[in-house]
Amino acid sequence: MATLTTPAPRVALPGFLKHQAVRKLLMLALAAAILVPLAHARWSSGTWPHALTVDLTDPLTGASDWIVDNRDSNPLFLYFFGYLSNGVVLSVRAVYLVLLGAGWAGVTAAAALVAWRVAGVRLALGTAAAFLACGLLGMWVPTMQTLALMIVAVLVSVVVGVVLGLAGGLSERLDRGLRPILDTMQVLPAFAYLLPVVLVFGIGVPAAVLATVVYAAPPMARLTALGLRGADKEVLEAVESLGATARQRLLTARIPLARKELLLGLNQTIMMALGMAVIASVIGAGGLGDRVYQALASVDVGAALAAGIPIVLLAVVLDRVTAAAGRAGDGEPGSHRAGWLYAAGAAVAVALVGRVVGRLNWPDAWTVSIAAPVNDAVDWMTDHLYSGVPVIGGTADWAGHFTTWVLDPLRAGLQGLPWWAVLLLVAAIAWPIGTWRTALTAVLALAATGVLGVWEPSLDTLSQVLAAVAVTLVLGFATGIAAARSDRVEQVLRPVLDVFQTMPQFVYLIPVVALFGVGRAPAVAAAVVYALPAVVRITTQGLRQVDPAAMESARSLGATGAQQLRQVQLPLARPALLLAVNQGVVLVLAVVIIGGLVGGGALGYDAVFGLAQGDLATGLVAGAAIVCLGLMLDRVTQPADRRVKKGA
């Protein structure tokens, strides 16, 4: 007769151990208890051990010398980079000659007629006014130069972004592989890769276009992938049940359902491409960016603003027209084509009339100078707002308090910790909300800054980035929520966000320095101004895309507006909010270089110094460290969505 055995009673875990995050932290503490004494015994100093650093000066200097020596003879440069450079030059020159040949009247008429066909009379009048304003400011020819370069750069950026976005949106594995590439493209400061780009392509238009594409393509790729992954599964299942192939499902369902994300990606690409206009001018792009750069070199804010305003106007016009084109319906095919033919005929007629009467160039007598009054306004603000303001204090006091109470303690806290404690802190943040892979990636990315020999400057930069991101997210989420809940607020904010995002950083850099002085506080202010529009736009878009049925169900149950926001909109918009956090981080890091120009120091200064001195090693090492910081922050803030899918 078989003997029945009583199973051993299961030991119940304490309540707090049932949480996965707590178990991960306990495992991390156990690993730290073993590894930290070993690290302390081997490297007793709290700073990054010198034995764990790698000096890249010699190999990078050797690479720079090799490029210079072989640029005119090596087949790679002659038959690949050479053809690529020639293709870019010919494309930009062709667009520029077409614009000049049409004359100011023809270009204005063509732009207004396109706006009229896609959106109506109001946008057509606004478009015409924008182009006329460029002429009135005396910037017609530089505007056409910038427009030609931006048309080519945006088209290439959109093609590259859509291809990468399709790959990431249709394959989870490709998406994971593309994320660090997109992070690198978007976070690597332009000043860091301008030098190698110039080494390969020389100073001129090709280098400027390539730099713009590297910077402007990632938002298109990210938002394309987001739109494809967020397509309504019921619609996709319905299309698949009808026997549609994968290609048909992509063209007839996924892409149409992702239209709004694609339009937002196009918007962000245009804005970021135009935002690169000034930086690209450093390597010979010409146009409006060169005018801004030359004006600021002589500390002439008025002349810089006169060239910066057309950049904003171009961004606003391109944004409105492309967005309206995406929303426009097909209409009746015959009349649709006829309307475009009439518009094209009218634009050609206006251009021909301008050529016949000899009015291709904007008349010099029709220009207005705004430099003097703008400079007077800047002087007044400096005299009356910098210090001595009753009760609230001056802007210099605000900058000093922010530095003393936020930036200094944050930097001292990070640099005062032993290097292994900083790495453990990153792991303790990344692992509980993600997987061990994301935590390991974050730790290794931060450790790479120490290996590169820039541990202390990296922590200094990290303190500034954390402060800027915190301010950006607080302001961005609050503003985005307000815009999502009110059409009027969104309409009022839209032109303001356009100005903030497209106005070159160099233009508002001098007023920022005039108001806040030189140091890390103005560097943070410049980063917030630049990163805020993207966070607001993505937050607004995500909240507005929440399923209307879910919102209606919440309202029918008597939920208040605040309850609908907390319990329905914010949870359902989490992918968009995570993307907003990601974009806030990478855009703040992208302006670290600008911070280096106004006293931010740290990695930003090293990158600027490397470009100015032609020191490839210093510039690239600083740029690589900034990329490592961006990768670490991305993994710390973004793994939650993958955790849900993998159950990690």
Beta strands, then each sheet from edge to edge (+ up, - down):
end
